[in-house]
Amino acid sequence: AARARLESIEWVEAAIVERRLPDGIYVKLKERNAVALWQRASDFILIDQQGRQVRTVDPNYYGHLPLIAGAGAPEQITALSLLLSEVPVIGRRVRAAVWVGQRRWNLTLDNMVEVKLPEDDAASALKKLAELDAKQQLLSRDIKSVDLRLPDKLVLQLNPQPEPPAADKNMPGKPKLPGRTSTSGVSSGQG
């Protein structure tokens, strides 16, 4: 009964409780090994390799773990781990993964590039991405996302170019016109 109560604690994977004569009790606990941090609404929950919830935590203390999100994501953590282990050069760079539509993953890499994986044969898509990165340093370029969902196409989305800085209205050498007021760079037309 004591062992069952101990194993009902969410972070305990297994417990051994033994009576040691004459008057001792020996307790050995094996903790669940958290492999990811699951974001569910505003809660962050540690999950183990089998997708079981370990406990709700402050995410600031577990920033070293990959973040996963999406309905049903914990149940897919084993498959995700196997997928990322097949292509370790990409797998080591994954910081977050979103389980999309209960069927496929979107990955966020350490440089904030989003990788959209296909529903079928995600391992081949990741291998293709690793090859392109090795040959052309694809993931080092100024891109926002890589879409691998189409088997015969690779779709890249570039990061938006920053807008040039607006000219300072009070820069020396620029005469200020009398009688005109300006809001956000647009003349009011009065004067």
C-alpha positions as CSV (number, residue, x, y, z in Angstrom):
1,A,0.0,0.0,0.0
2,A,2.8,2.4,0.8
3,R,4.5,1.6,-2.5
4,A,1.3,2.3,-4.4
5,R,0.8,5.6,-2.7
6,L,4.4,6.6,-3.5
7,E,4.1,5.6,-7.1
8,S,0.9,7.7,-7.4
9,I,3.1,10.8,-7.0
10,E,3.5,12.2,-10.5
11,W,7.3,12.5,-10.4
12,V,7.9,9.0,-9.0
13,E,8.4,6.3,-11.7
14,A,9.0,3.4,-9.3
15,A,9.2,2.8,-5.6
16,I,10.6,0.0,-3.4
17,V,9.5,-0.2,0.2
18,E,11.0,-2.9,2.4
19,R,10.8,-3.6,6.1
20,R,14.2,-4.1,7.7
21,L,14.1,-5.8,11.0
22,P,14.1,-5.0,13.8
23,D,12.6,-1.5,13.3
24,G,13.6,0.0,10.0
25,I,11.9,0.8,6.7
26,Y,13.9,1.1,3.5
27,V,12.5,3.3,0.7
28,K,14.1,3.7,-2.7
29,L,12.5,6.0,-5.3
30,K,13.2,6.3,-9.0
31,E,12.3,9.6,-10.4
32,R,10.8,10.1,-13.8
33,N,13.4,11.5,-16.2
34,A,11.9,14.7,-17.8
35,V,12.9,15.0,-21.5
36,A,10.8,18.0,-22.5
37,L,8.7,20.9,-21.3
38,W,5.1,20.8,-22.6
39,Q,3.3,24.1,-22.9
40,R,-0.5,23.7,-22.3
41,A,-2.3,27.0,-22.3
42,S,-0.3,29.0,-19.7
43,D,1.0,26.0,-17.8
44,F,4.4,24.3,-18.4
45,I,4.5,20.6,-17.6
46,L,7.6,18.4,-17.5
47,I,7.0,15.2,-19.4
48,D,9.0,12.0,-19.5
49,Q,10.0,9.8,-22.5
50,Q,6.7,8.0,-22.5
51,G,4.8,11.3,-22.6
52,R,3.6,11.1,-19.0
53,Q,3.3,14.3,-17.1
54,V,5.8,14.7,-14.4
55,R,4.7,18.0,-12.8
56,T,3.8,21.6,-13.5
57,V,6.9,23.8,-13.2
58,D,8.3,27.3,-13.7
59,P,9.8,27.1,-17.2
60,N,12.7,29.4,-16.2
61,Y,14.2,26.5,-14.3
62,Y,14.0,24.1,-17.2
63,G,15.1,26.2,-20.2
64,H,17.6,23.6,-21.1
65,L,14.8,21.2,-22.1
66,P,13.1,21.4,-25.5
67,L,9.7,23.0,-25.5
68,I,6.8,21.1,-27.1
69,A,3.3,22.4,-27.7
70,G,0.1,21.3,-29.4
71,A,-2.7,19.0,-28.4
72,G,-1.5,15.4,-28.2
73,A,2.2,16.4,-28.3
74,P,3.2,14.4,-25.1
75,E,1.9,11.2,-26.7
76,Q,4.2,11.8,-29.7
77,I,7.4,12.6,-27.7
78,T,8.9,9.2,-28.3
79,A,8.4,9.4,-32.0
80,L,9.8,12.9,-32.0
81,S,12.9,11.8,-30.1
82,L,13.5,8.9,-32.5
83,L,13.0,11.3,-35.5
84,L,15.5,13.8,-34.2
85,S,18.0,11.0,-33.3
86,E,18.0,9.9,-37.0
87,V,19.3,13.3,-38.0
88,P,21.4,14.4,-35.0
89,V,23.0,17.4,-36.8
90,I,19.5,18.9,-36.9
91,G,18.1,17.2,-33.8
92,R,20.7,18.9,-31.6
93,R,19.6,22.3,-32.8
94,V,15.9,21.9,-32.0
95,R,14.7,24.2,-29.2
96,A,10.9,23.8,-29.7
97,A,8.4,21.6,-31.5
98,V,4.8,22.1,-32.2
99,W,2.5,19.1,-32.9
100,V,0.3,20.5,-35.7
101,G,-3.2,19.1,-36.4
102,Q,-2.5,15.9,-34.5
103,R,-0.4,14.8,-37.6
104,R,2.9,16.6,-38.1
105,W,5.6,18.7,-36.4
106,N,6.9,22.2,-36.9
107,L,10.4,22.6,-35.4
108,T,12.1,25.8,-34.2
109,L,15.9,25.7,-34.3
110,D,18.4,27.4,-32.1
111,N,18.7,30.3,-34.7
112,M,14.9,30.7,-34.7
113,V,14.4,29.2,-38.1
114,E,11.1,27.3,-38.3
115,V,11.1,23.9,-40.1
116,K,7.7,22.6,-41.2
117,L,7.9,18.9,-41.6
118,P,5.6,16.7,-43.7
119,E,3.1,14.3,-42.2
120,D,4.6,11.4,-44.0
121,D,8.3,10.5,-44.1
122,A,9.5,13.4,-41.9
123,A,12.9,11.6,-41.5
124,S,13.7,11.8,-45.2
125,A,12.7,15.5,-45.2
126,L,15.1,16.2,-42.2
127,K,17.9,14.3,-44.0
128,K,17.3,16.4,-47.1
129,L,17.5,19.5,-45.0
130,A,20.7,18.3,-43.3
131,E,22.3,17.7,-46.8
132,L,21.3,21.1,-48.1
133,D,22.7,22.7,-45.0
134,A,26.0,20.8,-45.3
135,K,26.4,21.8,-49.0
136,Q,25.0,25.3,-49.0
137,Q,24.8,26.4,-45.4
138,L,21.1,26.9,-45.8
139,L,20.3,27.3,-42.2
140,S,22.9,30.0,-41.8
141,R,21.2,32.3,-44.2
142,D,18.7,35.0,-43.4
143,I,15.6,32.8,-43.6
144,K,12.5,32.7,-41.4
145,S,11.2,29.2,-42.3
146,V,11.9,26.1,-44.4
147,D,8.8,24.3,-45.6
148,L,9.4,20.6,-46.3
149,R,5.8,19.5,-46.6
150,L,5.8,19.1,-50.3
151,P,7.9,16.0,-51.4
152,D,9.3,17.6,-54.5
153,K,9.7,21.2,-53.4
154,L,11.5,23.2,-50.7
155,V,9.9,26.5,-49.9
156,L,11.9,29.1,-48.0
157,Q,10.5,32.2,-46.4
158,L,13.0,35.0,-46.0
159,N,13.2,37.3,-43.0
160,P,11.6,40.6,-43.7
161,Q,14.1,43.3,-44.6
162,P,14.3,46.0,-41.9
163,E,12.9,49.4,-43.0
164,P,15.5,52.1,-43.4
165,P,15.5,54.5,-40.5
166,A,13.2,57.5,-40.8
167,A,15.0,60.8,-41.4
168,D,15.3,62.9,-38.3
169,K,13.1,66.0,-38.6
170,N,15.5,68.1,-36.5
171,M,18.7,67.2,-38.4
172,P,21.0,70.1,-38.9
173,G,21.1,71.4,-42.4
174,K,17.4,70.8,-43.1
175,P,15.3,73.9,-42.9
176,K,12.1,73.6,-40.9
177,L,9.2,75.1,-42.8
178,P,7.3,77.7,-40.8
179,G,3.6,77.2,-40.1
180,R,3.5,73.4,-40.8
181,T,3.0,70.8,-38.1
182,S,3.7,67.2,-38.7
183,T,2.4,64.0,-37.1
184,S,4.2,60.7,-37.8
185,G,5.9,62.3,-40.8
186,V,2.6,63.3,-42.5
187,S,1.9,67.0,-43.1
188,S,-1.3,68.3,-41.7
189,G,-1.9,70.5,-44.7
190,Q,-2.6,73.6,-42.6
191,G,-0.7,76.7,-42.8
